[in-house]
Amino acid sequence: MAKRPWLKLGFCFALIVFAAVSLNLLTYSVCVWNGSIEHLPRGLPMWPNRVAASMDQEDFAALQEKMHMVHVDSYDTGVARLKRQPGSQSPRQPQQVKSVDCESSPPHEAYKPKTRHTVIQWDSFDDQYLFSSYMNSQGQPAEKRQGDSERDFVDIKEAALQLVNNYNHRDLKLVKLVHGYKRTDSLRGTEYILDLFLSLPDGSPVSQRVHIIRPFKEIILDSVKTYRDLNIKISLIMPLSQRLDIFKQFMYRFRKCCIGQKFVDVFLVVVYFGQDSLQDLKDLLGKYDAVFSWKKYVVIESNENFSRGRGLMRGAEYVRSTPTAHPVMFFCDVDIRFTMSFLQRCYRNIEKNKRVYYPIVFSLYNPALAIGQKREVSVYIRKESGFWRDFGYGMACMYVEDFFNVGGFDLSIKGWGGEDVDLYEKLVKSDIEMMRSVDEGIYHIFHEKECNPALSPEQYQSCMNSKISTSGSQKQLGNIIIEQQEKINQLERELTMQKQLLKSKGLANMTSIGMIGAAAAAVADESVAKAKETVRRKGLKIYVYSMPSRFNHEQLKINDEDPPAIWDYDCTSNSYSAEYDIHQRLIDSEFRTEDAEEADLFYVPVYMACFYINQDEDSALGNTAKFSQQALDYIRTSFPYFNKSMGRDHLWTFTLAQGPNAFGQWRAIKNGIFLVQQAILSSDSFTPHKDIVIPSFLDPEDVRPIYAVPFTDRPTRTLLAHYSGSAFSMDNKRSTGDVSPLVVQLVRLYSRVPRFRISVYRTKAYYLDMMSAVFCLCPEAPQDVHVHRVYESILLGCIPVVIGQDIELSFEDIVDYSKFTVRVSRENVAHVHTILLRIKENEITAMRVEMERVWSMVSYDKKVGHAFDNILYNLAKRKPEKTIQRSYHG
């Protein structure tokens, strides 16, 4: 080493250069935050320029952008560390900012991309979250702002407000940041676009969009745009062929967002290919016109084969030639859902002859794989739910003039995709500015994709890549492969256990599941036949009151509109529809009598649950109590029978979670027989041996019994346990706000336990998850509807785990629940995992066989269900002695 002193000198020189460069960059970063130095060195160290000699310009620009992103992150971290040192300036001290004439040029011209791969995308943010497609690789499409990111957000808001006030020469107050965008141009600096809601000193509202730049020196103001006209005027163009069921769903959401809304004016242009379902489409749109007086739509017919590009082109030509259409176009597909705030951004993010907007859509995975999806758009954005579709260019907002100035779509491109990418490339190469950003207000609903092998190899591969990437995450798709192998293994184990069990019961010759189901059905039918015979022997006669239709059938009509007026909730097929079903069955029953004098029991047909659902949230319970009291007053004043027996022979149906408490003054009818779905033994409104617990109504169209599915086609039960539902106690469709302690415990204890799937809201894969689980957790909760899960579990072959001691289930005198349910006390919730693991495979099989034997006993299905028969059987056992003289002579 002594012979080569130049190595030491070189090494020292390198250290000095590195230290100088580092100090220079750090000083630069501090100066940016403090805004105290006007002239600063720009750009990155000089060594990348040497790399440029060996790279083409496009690749180097992309590399430079990525390098800059890394440097900016490290600068911010270093600044944060420096500012926490003693004697440094507090990071929350207001910045010193300079107001620069908007007409003056920024330090550098904006970077001009030459291909779609070099467009610098914008990140999107709101008051809480940053949305970025760059975070896809980390599996975090949305990230909560904190630390340096939060400080940057606060500082830029303060700087923007100061710059705007300097520009306007006014003292405006910031009311709210409506939305924001952020990107870093390695040649220009960090750019922000902020949509601000401000107020004047007199309180008058002002809406402004502020475009500011944080160059590698002080923050400067780029532009301010005041929106005098708050109206959003857009022509939405949608190519469509068949798929009417999906279009109905689209229109249902479109109505809430775009029809009859203040400040929103959307003209819908549907380009329909073919004749199939065309008239149904027109009838559907005509119905919206009739209900909402909405005429802002047109259907353009085409007899050609479906072509998305051709459809959008025809829609754009219609917009260009029609004065009543709006010149701002939004290209949309039927699988797209969007919010009103997205439409606002679609409208504001474009300028004629200057800028177009290409939102990056959040694409939802297959709901059968995705875990934890909510209805709100902001909560859809989770790594388990989907990803930013940054390879898609199909959704776009632009002026019709700009579209045709670049030549529109290339209609010579055939097959899947291609025309939208071509249009994007043409816009990039034009003088139009591309605004490309993630947008949390627009998302793509999953649908099965078919890739035609007749496509070109490139198009077919692109289609298959899209199909795979949109189906699920790598983890979810990997689980499918593992589960398929597990399904094969489990089928072999279960068939072996079934044969052993049948052999022990003397049914060794029944080797197929179909034969087992037939044997189970025969046993159930025999039991029901005996029950019917008991009812006949007792001579049960029930009188059904004829009441004004406002107490029953008129309630059904309120939600019979299409689209529904209030809730999309059919009172004939929801979980509370037993009140409707029992009424209709009694009318047609052989045990009904039209002679009240010979009746043993009197049924009061009041649809309390349906009435409740049709009410506004705040007044629902009070209005239902008044409604019920009016029904009682009617039968008291119009008939003599209630007063004669003090109501002891009267039947009342309570399917709401509150039970008889929904009646209000329920003690006025306490002598009657209550048919209740939710039976809490500790409740003073429920009396065992007098009242009857009935199953929840499960519509066969929604909950198809798994026993009707061939054994080999049933889902593999890869989950040990499942629970999906709110952590809040529910008052039917509305949350009471009271936290259910048992559910909170379940989430805390088991949400991350392997083979447990615990969710605090009901997922779209709810029934599939139940069919994929061995056990289904059914916790007791006051004023809740978790009891529905017991009956859902039985029909779907999932062993119910009833948590709580206060629950009585339906027909316990007929159905022996101990043979196929697991009871766990509240005190043992922490031991649920251990309890379930201790249950042996042969015991699980025995439970499933028993469920297959009795499931029809709790089903209202008119073809195979026997719930109504069991209700009659229990009523016959409660038939009162005829000691009351019913004749009424005035």
DAFENBEL-V8128 format. One record per backbone hydrogen bond with DSSP energy under -0.5 kcal/mol. NH is the residue of the N-H (numbers start at 1). CO is the residue of the C=O. If there is no record, write none. Layout:
nh = [NH | NH]
co = [CO | CO]
This chain:
nh = [4 | 7 | 8 | 9 | 10 | 11 | 12 | 13 | 14 | 15 | 16 | 17 | 18 | 19 | 20 | 21 | 22 | 23 | 24 | 25 | 26 | 27 | 28 | 29 | 30 | 31 | 32 | 33 | 34 | 35 | 40 | 48 | 49 | 50 | 50 | 51 | 52 | 53 | 53 | 54 | 55 | 60 | 61 | 62 | 63 | 64 | 65 | 66 | 67 | 68 | 69 | 70 | 71 | 72 | 73 | 74 | 75 | 76 | 77 | 78 | 79 | 80 | 81 | 82 | 83 | 84 | 85 | 88 | 93 | 96 | 97 | 98 | 100 | 104 | 113 | 118 | 119 | 121 | 122 | 123 | 124 | 125 | 126 | 130 | 131 | 132 | 132 | 135 | 136 | 137 | 138 | 139 | 140 | 143 | 145 | 149 | 151 | 152 | 153 | 154 | 155 | 156 | 157 | 158 | 159 | 160 | 161 | 162 | 163 | 164 | 165 | 166 | 167 | 168 | 169 | 170 | 172 | 173 | 175 | 175 | 176 | 178 | 178 | 179 | 180 | 181 | 182 | 183 | 185 | 185 | 186 | 188 | 189 | 190 | 191 | 191 | 192 | 193 | 194 | 195 | 196 | 196 | 197 | 198 | 198 | 199 | 200 | 203 | 206 | 208 | 208 | 209 | 210 | 210 | 211 | 212 | 212 | 213 | 214 | 215 | 215 | 217 | 220 | 222 | 223 | 225 | 227 | 228 | 230 | 232 | 233 | 234 | 234 | 235 | 236 | 236 | 237 | 237 | 238 | 238 | 239 | 240 | 247 | 248 | 249 | 250 | 251 | 252 | 253 | 254 | 255 | 256 | 257 | 258 | 259 | 259 | 260 | 264 | 265 | 265 | 266 | 267 | 267 | 268 | 268 | 269 | 269 | 270 | 270 | 271 | 271 | 272 | 272 | 273 | 274 | 278 | 281 | 282 | 283 | 284 | 285 | 286 | 287 | 288 | 289 | 290 | 291 | 292 | 293 | 294 | 295 | 297 | 298 | 300 | 300 | 301 | 302 | 311 | 312 | 313 | 314 | 315 | 316 | 317 | 318 | 319 | 320 | 321 | 322 | 322 | 323 | 325 | 329 | 329 | 330 | 331 | 332 | 332 | 336 | 337 | 339 | 343 | 344 | 345 | 346 | 347 | 348 | 349 | 350 | 351 | 354 | 355 | 356 | 357 | 358 | 359 | 360 | 361 | 362 | 363 | 363 | 364 | 364 | 365 | 366 | 369 | 370 | 379 | 380 | 380 | 381 | 382 | 385 | 386 | 387 | 389 | 390 | 392 | 396 | 397 | 398 | 400 | 403 | 404 | 405 | 406 | 407 | 408 | 411 | 413 | 422 | 423 | 424 | 425 | 426 | 427 | 428 | 429 | 430 | 430 | 433 | 435 | 435 | 436 | 437 | 437 | 438 | 439 | 442 | 443 | 444 | 445 | 445 | 451 | 452 | 455 | 460 | 461 | 462 | 463 | 464 | 465 | 466 | 467 | 468 | 469 | 470 | 471 | 471 | 472 | 477 | 478 | 479 | 480 | 481 | 482 | 483 | 484 | 485 | 486 | 487 | 488 | 489 | 490 | 491 | 492 | 493 | 494 | 495 | 496 | 497 | 498 | 499 | 500 | 501 | 502 | 503 | 504 | 505 | 506 | 507 | 510 | 511 | 516 | 517 | 518 | 519 | 520 | 521 | 522 | 523 | 524 | 525 | 526 | 527 | 528 | 529 | 530 | 531 | 532 | 533 | 534 | 535 | 536 | 537 | 538 | 539 | 539 | 540 | 542 | 543 | 544 | 545 | 545 | 547 | 551 | 552 | 554 | 555 | 556 | 556 | 557 | 558 | 559 | 559 | 560 | 565 | 569 | 571 | 573 | 574 | 577 | 579 | 580 | 581 | 582 | 583 | 584 | 585 | 586 | 587 | 588 | 589 | 589 | 592 | 593 | 596 | 598 | 599 | 600 | 601 | 602 | 603 | 604 | 605 | 606 | 607 | 608 | 611 | 612 | 613 | 614 | 615 | 620 | 620 | 623 | 624 | 625 | 626 | 627 | 628 | 629 | 630 | 631 | 632 | 633 | 634 | 635 | 636 | 637 | 638 | 639 | 644 | 645 | 646 | 647 | 648 | 650 | 651 | 652 | 654 | 654 | 655 | 659 | 661 | 662 | 663 | 664 | 665 | 666 | 668 | 669 | 670 | 672 | 673 | 674 | 675 | 676 | 676 | 677 | 679 | 679 | 680 | 681 | 681 | 683 | 686 | 688 | 690 | 691 | 692 | 694 | 694 | 697 | 698 | 699 | 702 | 703 | 704 | 705 | 706 | 708 | 709 | 713 | 714 | 714 | 718 | 719 | 720 | 721 | 722 | 723 | 725 | 727 | 729 | 731 | 732 | 734 | 736 | 737 | 739 | 740 | 741 | 744 | 745 | 746 | 747 | 748 | 749 | 750 | 751 | 753 | 756 | 757 | 758 | 759 | 766 | 769 | 770 | 771 | 772 | 773 | 774 | 775 | 776 | 777 | 778 | 780 | 784 | 788 | 789 | 790 | 791 | 792 | 793 | 794 | 795 | 796 | 797 | 798 | 799 | 799 | 801 | 802 | 802 | 803 | 803 | 804 | 804 | 808 | 811 | 812 | 814 | 815 | 816 | 817 | 819 | 820 | 821 | 822 | 824 | 828 | 829 | 831 | 832 | 835 | 836 | 837 | 838 | 839 | 844 | 845 | 846 | 847 | 848 | 849 | 850 | 851 | 852 | 853 | 854 | 855 | 857 | 858 | 859 | 865 | 866 | 867 | 870 | 871 | 872 | 873 | 874 | 875 | 876 | 877 | 878 | 879 | 883 | 885 | 886 | 889]
co = [1 | 4 | 4 | 5 | 6 | 7 | 8 | 9 | 10 | 11 | 12 | 13 | 14 | 15 | 16 | 17 | 18 | 19 | 20 | 21 | 22 | 23 | 24 | 25 | 26 | 27 | 28 | 29 | 30 | 31 | 38 | 45 | 46 | 46 | 47 | 47 | 48 | 49 | 50 | 51 | 52 | 56 | 57 | 58 | 59 | 60 | 61 | 62 | 63 | 64 | 65 | 66 | 67 | 68 | 69 | 70 | 71 | 72 | 73 | 74 | 75 | 76 | 77 | 78 | 79 | 80 | 82 | 85 | 90 | 34 | 95 | 219 | 98 | 101 | 111 | 115 | 116 | 119 | 436 | 182 | 131 | 180 | 129 | 143 | 124 | 130 | 141 | 132 | 133 | 134 | 135 | 136 | 135 | 130 | 128 | 146 | 147 | 148 | 149 | 150 | 151 | 152 | 153 | 154 | 155 | 156 | 157 | 158 | 159 | 160 | 161 | 162 | 163 | 164 | 165 | 165 | 170 | 199 | 173 | 197 | 197 | 176 | 195 | 195 | 125 | 193 | 123 | 191 | 183 | 189 | 184 | 185 | 185 | 214 | 183 | 189 | 212 | 181 | 210 | 179 | 194 | 208 | 176 | 196 | 206 | 173 | 204 | 200 | 198 | 196 | 206 | 225 | 194 | 208 | 223 | 192 | 210 | 220 | 190 | 213 | 218 | 215 | 213 | 211 | 211 | 209 | 207 | 226 | 228 | 263 | 231 | 232 | 265 | 328 | 234 | 267 | 235 | 330 | 236 | 269 | 332 | 271 | 243 | 244 | 245 | 246 | 247 | 248 | 249 | 250 | 251 | 252 | 253 | 254 | 254 | 255 | 258 | 261 | 232 | 263 | 258 | 234 | 265 | 266 | 296 | 236 | 267 | 268 | 298 | 238 | 269 | 270 | 300 | 240 | 302 | 275 | 277 | 278 | 279 | 280 | 281 | 282 | 283 | 284 | 285 | 286 | 287 | 288 | 289 | 288 | 293 | 295 | 268 | 270 | 298 | 299 | 272 | 307 | 308 | 309 | 310 | 311 | 312 | 313 | 314 | 315 | 316 | 317 | 318 | 319 | 321 | 322 | 327 | 398 | 235 | 396 | 237 | 330 | 333 | 443 | 441 | 339 | 340 | 341 | 342 | 343 | 344 | 345 | 347 | 355 | 351 | 351 | 433 | 397 | 435 | 357 | 437 | 359 | 442 | 361 | 387 | 362 | 444 | 385 | 471 | 366 | 366 | 376 | 376 | 377 | 377 | 380 | 382 | 382 | 363 | 361 | 388 | 389 | 331 | 357 | 329 | 327 | 399 | 400 | 401 | 402 | 404 | 403 | 409 | 410 | 418 | 419 | 420 | 421 | 422 | 423 | 424 | 425 | 426 | 427 | 354 | 356 | 433 | 434 | 358 | 435 | 122 | 360 | 439 | 337 | 362 | 335 | 443 | 449 | 450 | 452 | 456 | 457 | 458 | 459 | 460 | 461 | 462 | 463 | 464 | 465 | 466 | 467 | 468 | 468 | 473 | 474 | 475 | 476 | 477 | 478 | 479 | 480 | 481 | 482 | 483 | 484 | 485 | 486 | 487 | 488 | 489 | 490 | 491 | 492 | 493 | 494 | 495 | 496 | 497 | 498 | 499 | 500 | 501 | 503 | 502 | 507 | 509 | 512 | 513 | 514 | 515 | 516 | 517 | 518 | 519 | 520 | 521 | 522 | 523 | 524 | 525 | 526 | 527 | 528 | 529 | 530 | 531 | 532 | 533 | 534 | 535 | 536 | 535 | 591 | 601 | 542 | 543 | 603 | 545 | 548 | 549 | 549 | 552 | 552 | 553 | 553 | 554 | 555 | 556 | 557 | 558 | 567 | 569 | 570 | 570 | 574 | 576 | 577 | 577 | 578 | 579 | 580 | 581 | 582 | 583 | 584 | 585 | 586 | 589 | 542 | 594 | 595 | 596 | 541 | 541 | 649 | 543 | 651 | 603 | 604 | 551 | 606 | 607 | 608 | 609 | 610 | 612 | 616 | 617 | 619 | 620 | 621 | 622 | 623 | 624 | 625 | 626 | 627 | 628 | 629 | 630 | 631 | 632 | 633 | 634 | 635 | 640 | 641 | 642 | 642 | 645 | 647 | 602 | 673 | 652 | 675 | 653 | 656 | 658 | 659 | 660 | 661 | 663 | 664 | 665 | 666 | 667 | 669 | 650 | 672 | 652 | 674 | 692 | 654 | 677 | 808 | 678 | 679 | 806 | 680 | 683 | 686 | 687 | 687 | 674 | 676 | 692 | 575 | 696 | 697 | 699 | 699 | 702 | 703 | 795 | 705 | 706 | 710 | 710 | 711 | 716 | 772 | 755 | 755 | 775 | 757 | 759 | 760 | 738 | 734 | 730 | 731 | 729 | 729 | 737 | 727 | 739 | 740 | 741 | 742 | 743 | 744 | 745 | 746 | 747 | 750 | 753 | 721 | 756 | 723 | 763 | 765 | 766 | 767 | 768 | 770 | 719 | 720 | 799 | 722 | 801 | 803 | 781 | 785 | 786 | 787 | 787 | 788 | 789 | 790 | 791 | 792 | 794 | 793 | 774 | 797 | 776 | 800 | 822 | 778 | 801 | 802 | 824 | 679 | 693 | 809 | 811 | 811 | 814 | 815 | 816 | 817 | 817 | 800 | 802 | 825 | 826 | 828 | 829 | 831 | 832 | 833 | 834 | 836 | 840 | 841 | 842 | 843 | 844 | 845 | 846 | 847 | 848 | 849 | 850 | 851 | 854 | 855 | 856 | 861 | 856 | 859 | 866 | 867 | 868 | 869 | 870 | 871 | 872 | 873 | 874 | 876 | 881 | 883 | 884 | 887]
